[in-house]
Amino acid sequence: MEHPLKKLIKTENLPHEFCPGCAIGQVYHWVARAIDELGIDMNKVVLVSGIGCCARGVRFVRCDALTTLHGRALAFATGIKLANPNLNVIVVTGDGDGSGIGGNHLIHAARRNVELTVVLLNNGVYASTGGQVAPTTPHGAYTPTTPFGNIEDPFDLCKLLEAAGAVYVARWTTYHVRPAIESIKKGIKKKGFSFIEIIGQCPTYLGRYVLKLYEPVECINWFKNNSIRKELIGNLSKEELANKIIVGEFVDKEKIGLVERYQKLYGKI
């Protein structure tokens, strides 16, 4: 059998270097699926990532792709979009790369409303370098660098990006396959900064240390059983929502993007 997305994914590069059950393959598959379903010419797509586990996925796609510096994916992506506005620039990053060292670039790209689509895989740890505590690690979680439990509160990245000015913000888990693909498609079509967070399994570190689960399917089932749709929150109390992953679309609006603003500015000069 041929891979259904062979025209988009370099299946000849397999086997890959990711840990068994890692969510990264799912995320890149969903991005490729979104591009395919939208019928976008791969010659008009650029995938950008920084450094970390997620960054290694760009070598498996059949389009222009760029591995940049740690935390600097958004800066490179902004330059690409400004240089050639006709390109669909998609950033695939992890929570450490995107919201840790790259946090400033993330919020300012949203503030400027750069016409980019950011797909951020959040596995709650710095998975590439040993599973250390990250800006998204749950409070109380045990990691190699928090042996007595994490005393810091994590970012709620969707609230952060909503406050920063993104025109589209959504969160799903690796259990929510179809909604995640539809959100990525929506983000690509948006004329502005779009942010899709995917809560995904890292069986090696998130599973072993944080969730105390050792099989990938156990992690996905945990996401299924501990997530709740935004529309179903209703009058649930904070106690009832404790440790729940709230999924859904949080922002969907229209606002002029940075590239379009520059184009209007050029018309005045």
C-alpha positions in Angstrom: 0.0 0.0 0.0 1.2 3.5 -0.8 0.9 6.2 1.8 -2.2 8.3 0.9 -0.2 11.5 1.4 2.9 10.3 -0.5 2.8 13.3 -2.7 3.2 15.5 0.4 5.3 13.4 2.8 8.6 11.8 2.0 7.8 8.3 2.9 11.2 7.1 1.5 12.8 8.8 4.5 11.2 6.3 6.8 11.8 4.9 9.3 11.8 8.2 11.2 13.8 9.1 14.3 10.9 9.8 16.7 10.1 7.7 19.7 7.4 5.0 19.3 4.0 6.6 19.7 5.2 10.2 19.5 2.6 12.7 18.5 4.8 14.6 16.0 4.0 12.3 13.2 0.3 12.9 13.8 0.7 16.6 13.7 2.7 16.7 10.5 0.2 14.3 8.9 -2.6 16.6 9.9 -0.9 19.6 8.4 -0.3 17.7 5.2 -3.9 16.5 5.2 -5.1 20.1 5.6 -2.9 21.3 2.7 -4.2 18.4 0.5 -7.8 19.0 1.3 -7.5 22.7 0.6 -5.9 21.9 -2.8 -2.9 24.2 -2.1 0.0 24.0 -4.6 3.0 22.7 -2.6 5.2 25.1 -4.5 3.4 27.9 -2.6 3.8 26.3 0.9 6.7 26.8 3.3 7.0 25.0 6.6 9.2 26.6 9.3 10.3 25.2 12.6 12.9 26.0 15.2 14.9 23.4 17.2 13.6 20.5 19.2 11.7 17.3 18.4 9.1 19.0 16.3 11.7 20.7 14.1 12.9 17.3 12.8 9.6 16.8 11.1 10.3 19.3 8.3 12.7 16.9 6.6 9.8 14.6 5.8 7.7 17.1 3.7 7.8 17.7 0.0 7.8 21.5 0.1 10.2 24.2 1.0 11.0 23.8 4.6 13.3 25.5 7.1 14.8 24.4 10.4 15.9 27.7 12.1 17.4 28.6 15.5 15.9 27.7 18.8 12.9 29.8 19.5 13.3 31.9 16.3 10.9 30.1 13.9 8.4 33.0 14.0 11.1 35.6 13.2 12.2 33.6 10.1 8.6 32.9 9.1 7.7 36.6 9.4 10.6 37.4 7.0 9.5 34.8 4.5 5.9 36.1 4.5 6.9 39.7 4.1 9.3 38.8 1.3 6.7 36.8 -0.6 3.1 37.4 0.5 1.8 34.8 -1.9 3.3 32.0 0.1 1.4 30.0 2.7 3.8 30.0 5.6 3.1 27.4 8.3 5.1 27.2 11.5 5.2 23.8 13.2 6.7 24.1 16.6 6.8 22.6 20.1 5.8 24.2 23.4 9.4 24.6 24.5 10.6 26.1 21.3 7.5 28.1 20.7 6.5 29.4 24.1 9.8 29.1 26.1 12.7 30.7 24.3 10.4 31.7 21.5 7.7 33.2 23.6 8.4 36.8 22.8 8.4 36.1 19.0 5.1 34.3 19.5 3.2 37.1 21.2 4.6 39.8 19.0 3.8 37.9 15.8 0.2 37.7 17.1 0.2 41.3 18.1 1.3 42.3 14.6 -1.2 39.9 13.1 1.3 38.5 10.7 -0.4 36.3 8.2 1.0 33.0 9.5 -0.4 29.7 10.7 1.2 28.3 13.8 0.6 24.7 14.8 2.1 24.1 18.2 2.5 20.6 19.7 2.2 20.9 23.4 3.6 17.8 25.2 4.2 19.7 28.5 8.0 19.2 28.7 11.3 19.9 26.9 11.1 16.4 25.3 14.2 16.8 23.0 16.7 17.3 25.9 15.5 15.1 28.7 12.0 16.0 29.7 12.8 19.0 31.8 10.1 21.3 33.1 8.7 23.7 30.5 6.4 26.8 30.4 3.5 24.4 29.8 4.3 21.8 32.4 1.3 21.2 34.8 1.6 22.5 38.3 2.8 19.7 40.6 4.1 17.6 37.8 7.3 15.5 38.4 10.0 15.9 35.8 13.8 15.3 35.9 14.2 19.0 36.9 11.3 19.1 39.3 11.8 16.0 41.4 9.6 17.4 44.2 6.9 18.6 41.8 6.6 21.7 39.6 5.8 24.7 41.8 5.2 27.1 38.8 1.8 27.6 37.1 1.8 26.8 33.3 0.9 29.1 30.5 -2.6 28.8 29.0 -1.3 29.4 25.5 -4.7 29.9 23.9 -5.6 32.7 26.4 -2.2 34.2 25.9 -2.6 34.3 22.1 -6.1 35.5 22.4 -4.9 38.5 24.5 -2.0 39.1 22.1 -4.4 39.6 19.2 -4.5 36.4 17.1 -7.5 36.2 14.7 -7.9 32.5 15.1 -7.1 30.4 18.2 -8.0 26.7 18.8 -6.9 23.8 21.0 -7.3 20.1 20.4 -5.6 16.9 21.6 -4.3 14.0 19.5 -7.6 12.3 20.2 -9.5 15.0 18.3 -8.3 14.1 14.8 -10.9 15.6 12.6 -11.5 18.8 14.5 -7.8 19.4 14.6 -7.5 19.0 10.8 -10.4 21.3 10.3 -8.9 24.0 12.6 -5.6 23.8 10.7 -7.5 24.3 7.4 -9.3 27.2 8.9 -6.1 28.7 10.2 -4.4 28.5 6.8 -7.3 30.3 5.1 -7.4 33.1 7.7 -6.0 36.5 6.7 -4.0 37.0 9.9 -2.2 35.2 12.7 -3.7 31.8 13.4 -2.7 29.6 16.3 -3.7 25.9 16.7 -2.5 24.2 19.9 -2.3 20.4 19.8 -2.0 18.7 23.2 0.0 15.6 22.3 1.6 12.6 23.9 5.3 12.2 24.6 5.3 8.6 26.0 9.0 8.8 26.9 8.7 11.9 29.2 5.2 13.2 29.5 3.8 9.8 29.8 6.4 8.3 32.0 7.0 11.2 34.4 3.9 13.4 34.3 0.9 11.1 33.5 2.6 7.9 34.9 1.5 6.1 31.7 3.8 4.0 29.6 1.8 3.2 26.4 1.0 5.9 23.7 -2.6 4.7 23.5 -3.0 5.1 27.2 -1.9 8.8 26.8 -4.4 9.4 24.1 -7.2 7.7 26.1 -6.2 10.0 29.0 -6.6 13.0 26.7 -10.0 11.7 25.7 -11.2 11.2 29.3 -9.8 14.4 30.6 -10.8 16.9 27.9 -14.0 18.8 27.6 -15.5 20.9 24.8 -15.7 24.6 25.4 -19.4 24.5 24.5 -20.1 22.0 27.3 -18.5 23.9 30.2 -21.8 25.6 31.1 -21.9 26.3 34.8 -19.2 23.8 35.8 -17.2 25.1 38.8 -13.5 25.6 38.9 -13.2 22.5 41.0 -15.1 20.4 38.4 -12.8 21.8 35.6 -9.6 21.3 37.5 -7.1 19.3 35.5 -9.4 19.3 32.5 -8.2 20.2 29.0 -10.6 22.6 27.5 -10.7 22.1 23.7 -12.4 23.9 20.9 -12.2 27.2 19.0 -11.6 30.2 21.2 -11.2 33.0 18.7 -12.5 33.4 15.1 -12.5 37.0 13.9 -11.3 39.2 11.0 -8.7 41.9 11.2 -6.3 43.4 8.7 -2.9 41.6 8.7 0.6 43.1 8.8 1.4 42.3 5.1 -1.8 43.9 3.9 -1.0 47.0 6.0 2.5 47.2 4.4 0.9 46.9 1.0 -1.5 49.8 1.7 1.5 51.8 3.1 3.5 51.2 -0.1 0.5 52.5 -2.1 0.8 55.8 -0.3 4.5 56.3 -1.0 
